[in-house]
Amino acid sequence: ARVQVEGLDFQVHQSDFGVTLELSSTGDYEPATRASCLRVLGPGMVFLDIGAHVGLFALPAAKVLGEQGIVHAFEPNPDNRAMLEANVLTNRLNNVWVHAEAICDQVGKAVLSCSSFNTGDHRLADMPSRTSVEVDTTTVDSWCRRHEVHPDVIKMDVQGAEPQVIAGMQELLQGERPLHVFLEFTPSLLKSAGVDPL
C-alpha cells in the first residue's frame, strides 16, 4: 500500500490495523503531534526518531532539517526497517540514517515481541503469545557518546518502554544543551510493562 504524507511517498504495510488503518481512515497519522515536532525543528538540527516505524516522522523531519541536518531513525523490527529504508530511497533523502538497535536502558540484547496485526505495536517485552526476534539494544547516552551525536529533538514511540529510554538518557537530560522530547504516554502500555503511569 502506498500513501502520501507531507508531500512524501510512503510504502506502508497493507494489512496493518494500526498505522495503515488510521492513514486509510483519516488520510493522515498523528498530524497534531507531527506538526508540533516539526515546528521545533530547524535547518541543521539533529533529530532522533526512536521507534521510527516506516518513517512518518523521520522523513518529514529530514525535509525540514535540510542538507546540513540529520535524522537518526531507530527501528529494530526487520520488516518495518525494510520499509523505512525503502521510503528513504524513494524520497531521495540523503540525511536519514537508519539504525537497527532498539533504544532502552541497557546495551546488549533483548527480545522484541512482534504483533501479527499492528506493526506499530512491537514491544520490548517477553510475550509468549507473539512471535519474537532478538535485537541489539543500546541507550541514548551510550549511542550518542559513541557516535559523537548531540541531538536537538527526540521523538520516542516505543509501546510502553519510554521509561526505559528515559532511564538510558540521563546524561543528555542533565546536560546544558537545549532539548525537545516528544514521547507517547499510554497508561495501559506502561502498566503492561510493569510501570506505574503516575
LOLODO-741653 format. One record per residue (C-alpha): residue number from 1; residue in three letters; x, y, z. Coordinates in Angstrom, 2 decimals. Layout:
BEGIN
<markol=NUM	palum=ALA	X=X	Y=Y	Z=Z>
...
//
This chain:
BEGIN
<markol=1	palum=ALA	X=0.00	Y=0.00	Z=0.00>
<markol=2	palum=ARG	X=1.25	Y=3.50	Z=-0.82>
<markol=3	palum=VAL	X=0.24	Y=6.80	Z=0.75>
<markol=4	palum=GLN	X=1.33	Y=10.43	Z=0.66>
<markol=5	palum=VAL	X=2.07	Y=12.34	Z=3.87>
<markol=6	palum=GLU	X=3.60	Y=15.84	Z=3.97>
<markol=7	palum=GLY	X=4.19	Y=15.60	Z=0.22>
<markol=8	palum=LEU	X=6.29	Y=12.45	Z=0.64>
<markol=9	palum=ASP	X=5.58	Y=8.97	Z=-0.76>
<markol=10	palum=PHE	X=5.36	Y=6.11	Z=1.74>
<markol=11	palum=GLN	X=5.08	Y=2.38	Z=1.38>
<markol=12	palum=VAL	X=3.09	Y=1.03	Z=4.34>
<markol=13	palum=HIS	X=2.00	Y=-2.42	Z=5.47>
<markol=14	palum=GLN	X=-1.16	Y=-3.25	Z=3.55>
<markol=15	palum=SER	X=-2.90	Y=-5.36	Z=6.22>
<markol=16	palum=ASP	X=-1.82	Y=-3.32	Z=9.26>
<markol=17	palum=PHE	X=-4.59	Y=-2.49	Z=11.74>
<markol=18	palum=GLY	X=-2.62	Y=0.32	Z=13.37>
<markol=19	palum=VAL	X=-0.84	Y=2.97	Z=11.33>
<markol=20	palum=THR	X=-2.23	Y=1.92	Z=7.94>
<markol=21	palum=LEU	X=-5.79	Y=1.75	Z=9.25>
<markol=22	palum=GLU	X=-5.50	Y=5.29	Z=10.64>
<markol=23	palum=LEU	X=-3.98	Y=6.53	Z=7.38>
<markol=24	palum=SER	X=-6.72	Y=4.95	Z=5.26>
<markol=25	palum=SER	X=-9.48	Y=6.12	Z=7.62>
<markol=26	palum=THR	X=-8.37	Y=9.72	Z=8.17>
<markol=27	palum=GLY	X=-5.82	Y=10.39	Z=5.41>
<markol=28	palum=ASP	X=-3.12	Y=11.15	Z=7.96>
<markol=29	palum=TYR	X=-1.30	Y=9.78	Z=11.01>
<markol=30	palum=GLU	X=-0.86	Y=11.70	Z=14.28>
<markol=31	palum=PRO	X=-0.93	Y=15.07	Z=12.46>
<markol=32	palum=ALA	X=-1.03	Y=17.24	Z=15.61>
<markol=33	palum=THR	X=1.96	Y=15.51	Z=17.22>
<markol=34	palum=ARG	X=3.94	Y=15.53	Z=13.97>
<markol=35	palum=ALA	X=3.17	Y=19.22	Z=13.40>
<markol=36	palum=SER	X=4.34	Y=20.09	Z=16.93>
<markol=37	palum=CYS	X=7.52	Y=18.12	Z=16.40>
<markol=38	palum=LEU	X=8.25	Y=19.70	Z=13.02>
<markol=39	palum=ARG	X=7.62	Y=23.18	Z=14.45>
<markol=40	palum=VAL	X=10.61	Y=22.97	Z=16.81>
<markol=41	palum=LEU	X=12.95	Y=21.59	Z=14.14>
<markol=42	palum=GLY	X=15.10	Y=23.86	Z=12.01>
<markol=43	palum=PRO	X=17.81	Y=23.61	Z=9.36>
<markol=44	palum=GLY	X=20.98	Y=21.93	Z=10.55>
<markol=45	palum=MET	X=19.50	Y=20.29	Z=13.66>
<markol=46	palum=VAL	X=19.87	Y=16.66	Z=14.74>
<markol=47	palum=PHE	X=16.70	Y=14.61	Z=15.23>
<markol=48	palum=LEU	X=16.48	Y=11.18	Z=16.89>
<markol=49	palum=ASP	X=13.39	Y=9.16	Z=15.94>
<markol=50	palum=ILE	X=13.18	Y=6.27	Z=18.40>
<markol=51	palum=GLY	X=10.63	Y=3.78	Z=17.14>
<markol=52	palum=ALA	X=10.63	Y=5.18	Z=13.62>
<markol=53	palum=HIS	X=8.32	Y=2.55	Z=12.07>
<markol=54	palum=VAL	X=8.13	Y=3.39	Z=8.32>
<markol=55	palum=GLY	X=9.31	Y=6.99	Z=8.70>
<markol=56	palum=LEU	X=6.16	Y=9.09	Z=9.09>
<markol=57	palum=PHE	X=8.04	Y=11.41	Z=11.47>
<markol=58	palum=ALA	X=11.61	Y=10.84	Z=10.31>
<markol=59	palum=LEU	X=11.13	Y=11.72	Z=6.63>
<markol=60	palum=PRO	X=9.17	Y=14.96	Z=7.08>
<markol=61	palum=ALA	X=11.77	Y=15.94	Z=9.70>
<markol=62	palum=ALA	X=14.54	Y=15.32	Z=7.18>
<markol=63	palum=LYS	X=12.93	Y=17.79	Z=4.77>
<markol=64	palum=VAL	X=12.78	Y=20.48	Z=7.47>
<markol=65	palum=LEU	X=16.37	Y=19.88	Z=8.59>
<markol=66	palum=GLY	X=17.82	Y=20.28	Z=5.10>
<markol=67	palum=GLU	X=21.16	Y=19.00	Z=3.89>
<markol=68	palum=GLN	X=23.05	Y=20.26	Z=6.94>
<markol=69	palum=GLY	X=20.74	Y=18.47	Z=9.38>
<markol=70	palum=ILE	X=20.48	Y=14.78	Z=10.08>
<markol=71	palum=VAL	X=17.86	Y=12.27	Z=11.21>
<markol=72	palum=HIS	X=18.88	Y=9.13	Z=13.08>
<markol=73	palum=ALA	X=15.93	Y=6.74	Z=12.81>
<markol=74	palum=PHE	X=15.91	Y=3.70	Z=15.11>
<markol=75	palum=GLU	X=13.69	Y=0.77	Z=14.10>
<markol=76	palum=PRO	X=14.52	Y=-2.71	Z=15.44>
<markol=77	palum=ASN	X=11.75	Y=-4.64	Z=13.65>
<markol=78	palum=PRO	X=13.20	Y=-6.01	Z=10.37>
<markol=79	palum=ASP	X=10.00	Y=-5.61	Z=8.29>
<markol=80	palum=ASN	X=9.35	Y=-2.06	Z=9.45>
<markol=81	palum=ARG	X=13.02	Y=-1.19	Z=8.94>
<markol=82	palum=ALA	X=12.97	Y=-2.53	Z=5.36>
<markol=83	palum=MET	X=10.01	Y=-0.28	Z=4.54>
<markol=84	palum=LEU	X=11.67	Y=2.65	Z=6.29>
<markol=85	palum=GLU	X=14.82	Y=2.17	Z=4.22>
<markol=86	palum=ALA	X=12.75	Y=1.85	Z=1.03>
<markol=87	palum=ASN	X=10.87	Y=5.06	Z=1.87>
<markol=88	palum=VAL	X=14.13	Y=6.92	Z=2.43>
<markol=89	palum=LEU	X=15.36	Y=5.78	Z=-1.01>
<markol=90	palum=THR	X=12.06	Y=6.53	Z=-2.75>
<markol=91	palum=ASN	X=12.08	Y=10.09	Z=-1.46>
<markol=92	palum=ARG	X=15.80	Y=10.58	Z=-2.19>
<markol=93	palum=LEU	X=16.65	Y=11.75	Z=1.32>
<markol=94	palum=ASN	X=20.39	Y=11.68	Z=1.96>
<markol=95	palum=ASN	X=20.20	Y=12.94	Z=5.54>
<markol=96	palum=VAL	X=18.35	Y=9.99	Z=7.12>
<markol=97	palum=TRP	X=20.42	Y=7.29	Z=8.77>
<markol=98	palum=VAL	X=18.55	Y=4.12	Z=9.70>
<markol=99	palum=HIS	X=19.69	Y=2.08	Z=12.71>
<markol=100	palum=ALA	X=18.61	Y=-1.42	Z=13.77>
<markol=101	palum=GLU	X=19.15	Y=-1.05	Z=17.52>
<markol=102	palum=ALA	X=16.30	Y=-0.90	Z=19.99>
<markol=103	palum=ILE	X=16.81	Y=2.00	Z=22.36>
<markol=104	palum=CYS	X=16.23	Y=1.23	Z=26.05>
<markol=105	palum=ASP	X=18.17	Y=1.35	Z=29.35>
<markol=106	palum=GLN	X=20.92	Y=-1.16	Z=28.58>
<markol=107	palum=VAL	X=23.49	Y=-2.09	Z=25.99>
<markol=108	palum=GLY	X=23.17	Y=-5.71	Z=24.89>
<markol=109	palum=LYS	X=20.40	Y=-7.92	Z=23.53>
<markol=110	palum=ALA	X=16.66	Y=-8.10	Z=24.12>
<markol=111	palum=VAL	X=13.54	Y=-9.83	Z=22.83>
<markol=112	palum=LEU	X=11.23	Y=-7.82	Z=20.59>
<markol=113	palum=SER	X=7.73	Y=-9.35	Z=20.69>
<markol=114	palum=CYS	X=6.00	Y=-8.65	Z=17.38>
<markol=115	palum=SER	X=2.30	Y=-8.06	Z=16.84>
<markol=116	palum=SER	X=0.78	Y=-10.01	Z=13.96>
<markol=117	palum=PHE	X=-1.83	Y=-7.33	Z=13.15>
<markol=118	palum=ASN	X=-0.43	Y=-3.98	Z=14.33>
<markol=119	palum=THR	X=3.05	Y=-3.25	Z=13.00>
<markol=120	palum=GLY	X=3.35	Y=-0.27	Z=15.34>
<markol=121	palum=ASP	X=2.81	Y=-2.43	Z=18.43>
<markol=122	palum=HIS	X=6.02	Y=-4.44	Z=18.67>
<markol=123	palum=ARG	X=7.25	Y=-4.42	Z=22.26>
<markol=124	palum=LEU	X=10.46	Y=-4.91	Z=24.21>
<markol=125	palum=ALA	X=8.79	Y=-7.47	Z=26.44>
<markol=126	palum=ASP	X=8.64	Y=-11.24	Z=26.54>
<markol=127	palum=MET	X=5.12	Y=-12.01	Z=25.30>
<markol=128	palum=PRO	X=4.81	Y=-15.78	Z=24.69>
<markol=129	palum=SER	X=1.68	Y=-15.39	Z=22.55>
<markol=130	palum=ARG	X=3.66	Y=-13.42	Z=19.93>
<markol=131	palum=THR	X=6.47	Y=-14.26	Z=17.57>
<markol=132	palum=SER	X=9.70	Y=-12.66	Z=18.67>
<markol=133	palum=VAL	X=13.06	Y=-11.62	Z=17.33>
<markol=134	palum=GLU	X=16.29	Y=-10.97	Z=19.20>
<markol=135	palum=VAL	X=17.53	Y=-7.41	Z=18.74>
<markol=136	palum=ASP	X=20.57	Y=-5.40	Z=19.72>
<markol=137	palum=THR	X=19.90	Y=-2.75	Z=22.34>
<markol=138	palum=THR	X=21.65	Y=0.44	Z=23.35>
<markol=139	palum=THR	X=20.95	Y=3.60	Z=25.34>
<markol=140	palum=VAL	X=20.66	Y=7.14	Z=24.05>
<markol=141	palum=ASP	X=23.62	Y=8.23	Z=26.20>
<markol=142	palum=SER	X=25.86	Y=5.35	Z=25.08>
<markol=143	palum=TRP	X=24.94	Y=5.69	Z=21.41>
<markol=144	palum=CYS	X=25.37	Y=9.47	Z=21.37>
<markol=145	palum=ARG	X=28.74	Y=9.25	Z=23.13>
<markol=146	palum=ARG	X=29.99	Y=6.56	Z=20.77>
<markol=147	palum=HIS	X=28.93	Y=8.44	Z=17.63>
<markol=148	palum=GLU	X=29.56	Y=11.97	Z=18.95>
<markol=149	palum=VAL	X=25.96	Y=12.97	Z=18.24>
<markol=150	palum=HIS	X=24.28	Y=15.90	Z=20.01>
<markol=151	palum=PRO	X=20.52	Y=15.73	Z=19.39>
<markol=152	palum=ASP	X=18.29	Y=18.78	Z=19.41>
<markol=153	palum=VAL	X=14.95	Y=16.96	Z=19.23>
<markol=154	palum=ILE	X=13.96	Y=13.41	Z=20.20>
<markol=155	palum=LYS	X=10.70	Y=11.64	Z=19.39>
<markol=156	palum=MET	X=10.02	Y=8.28	Z=21.03>
<markol=157	palum=ASP	X=7.11	Y=5.93	Z=20.49>
<markol=158	palum=VAL	X=8.14	Y=2.56	Z=21.92>
<markol=159	palum=GLN	X=4.96	Y=0.98	Z=23.25>
<markol=160	palum=GLY	X=5.45	Y=1.33	Z=26.98>
<markol=161	palum=ALA	X=9.27	Y=1.23	Z=27.02>
<markol=162	palum=GLU	X=9.51	Y=5.03	Z=27.22>
<markol=163	palum=PRO	X=10.63	Y=4.93	Z=30.90>
<markol=164	palum=GLN	X=13.50	Y=2.62	Z=29.87>
<markol=165	palum=VAL	X=14.56	Y=5.05	Z=27.14>
<markol=166	palum=ILE	X=14.45	Y=7.95	Z=29.61>
<markol=167	palum=ALA	X=16.49	Y=5.95	Z=32.14>
<markol=168	palum=GLY	X=19.15	Y=5.49	Z=29.47>
<markol=169	palum=MET	X=19.44	Y=9.20	Z=28.60>
<markol=170	palum=GLN	X=20.13	Y=10.79	Z=31.97>
<markol=171	palum=GLU	X=23.43	Y=12.35	Z=30.85>
<markol=172	palum=LEU	X=21.67	Y=14.03	Z=27.96>
<markol=173	palum=LEU	X=18.76	Y=15.22	Z=30.12>
<markol=174	palum=GLN	X=21.12	Y=16.69	Z=32.71>
<markol=175	palum=GLY	X=23.23	Y=18.47	Z=30.09>
<markol=176	palum=GLU	X=23.08	Y=22.18	Z=29.34>
<markol=177	palum=ARG	X=22.16	Y=21.84	Z=25.67>
<markol=178	palum=PRO	X=18.51	Y=22.71	Z=24.87>
<markol=179	palum=LEU	X=16.48	Y=19.59	Z=24.08>
<markol=180	palum=HIS	X=12.90	Y=18.95	Z=22.97>
<markol=181	palum=VAL	X=11.44	Y=15.49	Z=23.72>
<markol=182	palum=PHE	X=8.18	Y=14.17	Z=22.27>
<markol=183	palum=LEU	X=7.02	Y=10.86	Z=23.69>
<markol=184	palum=GLU	X=3.99	Y=8.64	Z=23.66>
<markol=185	palum=PHE	X=2.25	Y=8.35	Z=27.03>
<markol=186	palum=THR	X=-0.15	Y=5.41	Z=27.15>
<markol=187	palum=PRO	X=-1.06	Y=4.31	Z=30.70>
<markol=188	palum=SER	X=-2.24	Y=0.84	Z=29.62>
<markol=189	palum=LEU	X=1.05	Y=0.12	Z=27.84>
<markol=190	palum=LEU	X=3.05	Y=1.42	Z=30.80>
<markol=191	palum=LYS	X=1.07	Y=-0.82	Z=33.16>
<markol=192	palum=SER	X=1.65	Y=-3.86	Z=30.95>
<markol=193	palum=ALA	X=5.38	Y=-3.06	Z=31.07>
<markol=194	palum=GLY	X=5.23	Y=-3.04	Z=34.88>
<markol=195	palum=VAL	X=5.46	Y=0.75	Z=35.22>
<markol=196	palum=ASP	X=3.15	Y=2.96	Z=37.28>
<markol=197	palum=PRO	X=1.88	Y=5.69	Z=34.93>
<markol=198	palum=LEU	X=1.74	Y=8.16	Z=37.83>
//
